[in-house]
């Protein structure tokens, strides 16, 4: 079990929090919370084995959020003295007072048990920030050199983050947390007489440490060895014939469809219209709770803040709510939403399910996505068995481009590669494909999900939301799954080319 970094604990965490919260109380705030964060990020990028760019950022600061007179107030600062923290709290209260005359919706927060002096550290073995950058560059260069034996150009990137947070509020909750995540990726590009194409690794970003780069959690040697051959096959592949196909979708592709068509659609603030100006709304409106047939009866989707190595996994969210697992879709029916404390109380849920997050000490927490995942079938089929049940179809692997409307209803997705399925067997790659559907038609067409042996936790570092914009990391686990009669487009033809 890893421990909090001593240098973070040596900061005057309690003194700053006590000063800020006491000042907010003195000024009449009904609620106040204090959040001090240190967020360190490093990015390394290579092109054809050569270091092309490097970034090392370190953001340290704190924020005070209050409710005064039923109105939000927020301010942040960087001076680590009790006097400065008290001044930031006073500024937050003044923001609430100035905003009160135009506030039409009094702010109330769902009750939450106090969590006193708790510490949580994510599951990882090697802090990536203890590994010299030169060693990371050397490993990426070695991987790139191997790919260049079968590609014209190779890009490689490693992005890693260590996030440390101290939270305290006027209800008595005090939490200290630390989590690590990283995302390695490589992309190989090659030209031929038939054109130009590329192929990326499908290894997902993970809530792991540097051990992920050396074989824990992913077989990098096996994946990298296959990419040149797969890319050459893709370049020689025929263009797909458009029409209706049965699809077997690999977790490396399906995670993104889950993210866009379920994850965002079931954020309650979005479903209620609070994100309409920027991120859009949702077809899964609150009146459909308990009524909407989201998908087939085998569809079971959870939001989970507790799964090991998840990018959105936490001990406690940025409102002091303990991480939880909760149902979103059960037996194909919409049964829940992702909630923060305000949204939970507004719509009668009683308690938040821990979905508040701010991406920096300079931003106010907003409702953000949990690890939203599709459950496998206990004792369910392998990917090969799913393929064997298809007469005419496609097996789709890896994410690529996507498009979805502002209500998360009409969409199309492509992928890294697609294999034609003929009479239960793979019959080579095809190119220029995209699958198109509405969210409910797509998930209702799901006939089978694979067993736990097909389950993979995918995800992304950069889910965007809010004004001003924030990014959040999130994972989506899923098995391979079989969908019947999905529309396949030929993207070249759709683009007006022959």
N, C-alpha and C positions, 0 to 999 in steps of 0.2 A: 504494500500500500504506500503510494507516494505521499509526501508531506508538502505542505505549503512552503514556498521559497522563503527562507529566513529574511531576506532583504525586503520582501513585501511586508512581512509582519513587523519589521522594525520601523515602518512608517507610523506616524502618530494617528492611527486609525480611530481609536476610541476618543481621543481628545477632540479631534475635528468633528466627529459625529455628535458628541455630547454638546459641543458649543453650538453647532448648527441646529440641532433638534430643540435645545432649550430656548434658543432665540425665536424659533418658529412658534413654540408654545407661548412664550411671553407676548408675542404679537397676535395671539388668538387663533392660530391655525387649528382646524379640527383634526387634521392629519398632516404628518410630515415624514418624509423618508430621506435618508442620506445614502449616497452610493459613491464610493471611491473606487476608481478602476485604474489598472495599468494594463494596456493592450500593446503587446509587442508583435510585430509582423516582419517577416523576411521573405523576399521574393528573389529567386535566381532564375535567369533565363539564358539559354544557350541556343546558338544557331550553328549547325554543322560542327559541333563539338567545341565551338569557341564561346566564351562568356560574352553575352550581348548586353546584359543589363543586370543590375543588382539594386535591391532596395532593402533598407533596414530602418524600420520606423518604431518609435517608442512613444506612446501616448499615455500621459499620467495626469489625472485630474479628478474632480469630484463634482457631484451635482446634488442639489436639494430640490425636491418636489413637494409641494404643499397643496392642501385643499383649505381654502379660507372663504367662508361665506358661500360654500357650494361651488367654488370656481377654482380651476387649476392655476397654480403658479409654479414657475420653474426658473432656475438659474444655475450657473455652473462657474467653477473657478479652478485655479491652479496653484494658488499660494497656500502652502501647507502649514498654516498657523490657525489656532483657534479663533483669533480675531477676524481673519479673512473668511473662515467658514461661517461665522456668525453673520458677517456682512452679506455673504451669498444667500443665507437663509432669509435675511431681511429683504433682499432684492426679490427673492421668489415670492414672498408675501406681498410685496408692493405690486408685482406683476398680477397676482390674483385680485388685488383690490382695484387696480386700474381696469382689469378685464371684466369685473363683476357686472357693470351696467349693461354689457352686451351679451351676457351669458343667458341663454334661454333654457339650458338643461342643467339643473343643479347636479353637481358631482357627488355621488355616494359610492362607497366601495364595499364590496361583499366582505363580510367578516372572515378573518383568517386566524387560526391558532397562532399564538406567539411561539417562535422557534428561537430559543435563547442560546447564544454562544455555540452555534453548530458550524462545523467545518466540512467541506466536501472537496475532493480532488478527483479529477477524471481518471479513467483507466489507461495508463500508458507506462512504458518501461524506461525509455530514454528521452529526456528533454532534448528536442532538436536544437535548441539554442545553446546546448553545451557541446555540440559537434562543430568543429571548425568549418567555416564556409568553403575553404579550399577542398576539404574532403567531400563535401556535397557536390561541388563543381566537378571534381574528378570522377565521381560515380556517374553523374549525368553525362559527362563527356564519354565515358566508357560505354554506356548504353547507346548513346548517339552514334558512336563509331560502329557498333555492331549493326545498327539499322542502316547506316550508309552503304553497307555492302549490298543492299538490295533496294536503295532509294536514292533519289537525286539530292534531296535536302531533308534535314531533320531539325525540328524545333523541340527543345526540352525545357520544362519549367518545374520549379518546386516552390510552392507557396506554403508557409507555415505560420501559425499564430499561437501565442500563449496569452490567455486572458485571465486576469486576476481581479476579483471583486470583493469589496467589503461593503455590506449593506446593514443599515440599522434604521429602525422606525420608531415612532412614538408609541406603538403598541407593545414594544419590548422585543421584537425580533432582531437578532444579530446573527448575520451569516458571513462566513469567509470562504471563498471558493477559488479554485484554479482549474483551468482546463486547457488542453493542448489539442491542436488539430493540424493536419497537413494534407496537401494535395499535390502529388507528383503527376506529371503528364508528359507524354511524348507524342509527337505527330510526325509521320513520315510522308513525304511527297514524291511523286514520280510522274514523269511524262512518257507518253508512248505515241505511236502513230494514231491511236484511237483517241488521244486527248490527254488530259491531265487530271489526276485525282490524288486524294490523300487518305490516310487512315491513322486514327489515334488509338492510344491505349484505352482500354475500358476499365482499368483499375479505378475504383471510386475514391473520392476524398474520404478521410476517416478521422475519427476522434482517437487517434493513436499517436505515439511518439516516433522517433527516428527508426525504431525497430521495424516499422512498416516498410522502410526502404531496403531492409536487409533480409526480407523473407517472412516476417511475421505478419500474417493476415493476407498476403498476396504472393503468388509465384511470378515474380517479375521476369525471371529467366525464361520461363515457358511462354509467357505472353509475348515478350520481345522477339523471341525466336520465330514466332509464327507470322509477325506482321509483314515482312517483305513478301512472303508467299501469298498471303491474303490480299495484299495490295496489288500484286501482279495479276492475280485472278480477277480482282475487281475491275482492273483496267481492260481486261479482255472480255468481260462479261457483256451479254446482250442487254439492251434496254428492256425494261419490264413492259409487258402487255397490260394496259389498264383494264380494270374490271373488278368484280367482287371475288375476294379470296378469303379462305380461312387463314388465320394468322396464329402462329406460335411466337410469342414475344418474350425475349430473354429479359431477365431483370435489369441488365445493363441498358436497356431501352425503356422498359416499362416504368422505371422509377420516375422518369421525367413526365410521363403522361399522368401518373399519380399526382405529382407535384402541381401540375398546371390545372388538371380537371377535378381534383378532389381537394388537395391541400389548400389552394387559394379559395376555392368555392365554399369551403366550410369554415373560413375565418368569420366569426360572427360580426365583427365590425364591418367587414365587407358586405356580408349578406344583408345588413341593416342599412347600407348606403353610405357609411362614413368614409369610404375610400373612393367614392365615385369620381371625385375631381382628378384623381391621379391613377390609382391602380384599377379602378373599375368597381363593378358591383358583382352580384352572383345570381345565377338562376335558382340556386338552392336557398330561397328566401325562408324567413323564419316560420311563415304559415305552413310550410311543407314539412316541418319537423314531425317525425313519426308517421308521415304519410307518403313521402316521395319514394317511389321505387327507383333507387339510384342505379342499381345493377341487378344481376341475376342472384338467385338465392344463395349461391356459394360465395358471394362477395362479403367479406368481413374486413373492415378497415378500422384501425386504431390510431389515435394520437398518443405518442409516448415520449415523455421527457426522461425516461429512466433507462432505456436500452443501452447496453454497453457499447461503447465506441460510436454512438450516434453523435452527429454534429450538433444537434439541438438538445442533447442530453445535458441536464444540469441537476444540481441538488436542490436549488431554490431559485425561482425566477427573480426578475428585477422589481417585484412587488412583495418579496418575502414569502411566496407561495411554494410549498414543497412540490418537487417534480412528481408527476403522476402518469398513469396509463389510463386511457378512457376510450370508449367506443364512439366512433363517428358513423360508420355504416355497419349494421348488423343484419345478417341474412338478406342483404340487398336493400335494406330500408335505411333512410337517413334518420339517425337517432341522436346525434350530438354535434356540437360545434366546438371550435377552439376558443377559449375564453380568457380574458383578463378580469381583474376584480370589478371594474366598472361594468363591463358588459354582462358579467355573471349576475350581478344584482339587478341590472335593468330588466333582464328577461326572466327573472325568477329561477335561476339555476342554483342559487344558494351559496355556491362557492366557486371560485376560479379553479380552472384546471392547470394553471401555471404557465400561461402563454404570454407573458409580458417580457420584453427584451429591448434594451437599448444597445446600439453597436459601439458607443463611445461615451466617455464621461460628459461630452458636450451635447448629448442628445437625450430627450425625454423618452422613457420606455413607452412602447406602443404594443399592441397585440400582434404577436408574431407566431409563426408556424411551429408546431411540435414536429417530431419525427413521425410523419404520417405514413403508415405502412399497411400493405395488403397481406393478410394472413395466408400461409400455405395450408394445404390439406394434410392433416395427420395421416401418415401412411400413403400419401398421394403419389402420383406418377412422376417418373423422371422426365426430363426434357425430351429424351429420345422416345419415350412412350407417348408423349403428347404429339410429337411429330408423326409417329406411326399411325395415329388416328386421323390423319389428314390426307384426303385424296388429291386436292389441288389447293395449294396455299403458299405462304411465305413464312420463313423463319427469320426474324429480325433481331439483329444484335447491335448494341451500342447506340448511344444517342448522338444526334447531330442537330439539325435545325428543327424549328417548331413554330407554330402560329396558332393563337387561340383568341377568341373575341373577348370583349371586356366583361361579359357575363360568365366566362368560363364554360361556354356551351358548345360552340362550333369550333372544331380544331382540325389541324393536320400536323403530322409528325413524320420526319424522315429518320434515318439511322445510319450507322457506320457501314453496315452491309446487310444484305438480304439474300437468302438462299431460296430458290424455288423448291417447293415440296411437291413431289409427284408420286402418288400412290404410296404415301407413308415414308418416302425416302428423300433425302436431300439430293437435288439435281443441279448443283452449281449456283454461283452467284448471279444476281441480276442487278442492274443499275437503274438510277433515275426514278426511284419509287418514293411515294409518300402515302401514308394511310390517313383517311379522312372520315370523320363521323361527328355526330353530336355526342356530348358526354354520356347522356343516358342511353342512347342507342348502343354506344360502344360497350359500356359496362354491362348492359343487359344481354349483350351477345356473348359474354364470357361463359363458356361451357365447362371448363375445367381449369383448376389451378394445380401446380406441381406440389410435390411434397417438400418437407423441410430441407432435403438435400439439394434443392434447386434455389433456395432462398439466398439472396444477397442484399446487403445494405448499401444502396447507392446514395447519391446526393450531390449537393453543391454548396460552395462557400458563399455565393453571391445572390441570394434571393433579395430582390429589391421591393421596397414599400415605403410609404410615408412621405410627408412634406414638412421639413426638408428630408430628402431621401436618406434611408438607412439600408444597410445590407445585413443579412443574417445567414448563418450557416444552418443547413437542415439536411437530414438524411431521410431516405425513403426505402424501406425494405420491401421486397416482394419476391415471390417465386416466379418461375416461368408460368405462362398462362396461355390458354387456347381460346381464341375468339372466332366465331363463325360469321361468314358473310360480310366482311368489312371492305369498304370501297378503297381500291388502290388507284392512285393517280400516277401517270407518267409525267414527271416534273418537266422534262424537256418539251413535251407536247403542250403542257399547260402554259409554258413560257412562250408559246408561239413558234417554236422551232421544230424542224423535222428531224 
